[in-house]
Amino acid sequence: MDKSDEIKKKRFNKKSVKDFLFDFMIIVIGCISGGFSSIAIMLPNGLTSGGITGISRIIMNYCDISFSVLYYVAALTVLILCFFVLGKKEAGNIVLLTILYPSIMFVMEHIPNLILLEETDMTLASVYCGVFGGLSSGLVLSRGYSFGGTDTIAKMIKKKFLPQIDLSKILMVLDACIIIGSGLVYGRNIALYALITTVISTKVIEFVMFGLETKIVKMEIISKEYNEIAQYIMTDLERGVTIDTVVGAYTGTERKRLVVFCSPRESVKVKQFVAKLDDQAMITIIHVDNIWGVGTGFKAIGKEE
């Protein structure tokens, strides 16, 4: 390795450390926001939610164990199953949050008088629970990480049992079942408040990650590592990719261009993957109002909005 290669390697390592520290800071803020949503708003007001949070709340009704411990056990179970079903790479995406998030909630449980509202108000609590919870998920997802909740469970179900069903539909059914289960345990009103929390949380996640942007984007990627990027998109995101050849007018150099339609959340993952693989790559993102077509992963062309 010559001197210039050593300098490049040092710069890359410094950049990687700096990027990780920034990601970690955002993740910690996200975990604090999520912990505050559960510990300071949801629990004092007797509410519940979807995901692992809802599962932990249901179990709380039948045992005298703190919420953070139950959440940690549930998250750890998902992590172990994820490792065996989806593989080491997918498990690596959730291992940090599996350890960090319950730990932060455990600390917050032991802070005296950590309550947002002065008195019990389920309507107000369900709204702010959704706001802080959505802020938490939005910050974490924007950095390419995951809490490893029902979205991971949905991926496992899709891979093992329902490969023909869209992932978003599996996730929707899972969260609906958890909320209905909470209603059976804590009453119908609690389930309806949980629904309010879920809807608000979803909207806040979209706003934090993408502002007022569209829900579908077209990505164009020009990179010398196009084969590996295409494999990542097809395997990890389960999206189709088109590859064509483009020529630079000034240099006359031929390059391969990848074109993929995906959600803004998926585009963040692709961008982060490409950045680690080829920092000289060129990425263009175009917002799309809608897309139809059989086999695209979106709506069939004959279906209305």
Secondary structure, 3 states (H helix, E strand, C coil): CCHHHHHHHHHHHHHHHHHHHHHHHHHHHHHHHHHHHHHHHHCCCCCCCCHHHHHHHHHHCCCCCCHHHHHHHHHHHHHHHHHHHCCHHHHHCCHHHHHHHHHHHHHHHCCCCCCCCCCCCHHHHHHHHHHHHHHHHHHHHHCCCCCCCHHHHHHHHHHHCCCCCCHHHHHHHHHHHHHHHHHHHHCHHHHHHHHHHHHHHHHHHHHHHHCCCCCEEEEEEECCCHHHHHHHHHHHCCCCCEEEEEECCCCCCEEEEEEEEECHHHHHHHHHHHHHHCCCCEEEEEEECCCECCCCCCECCCCCC
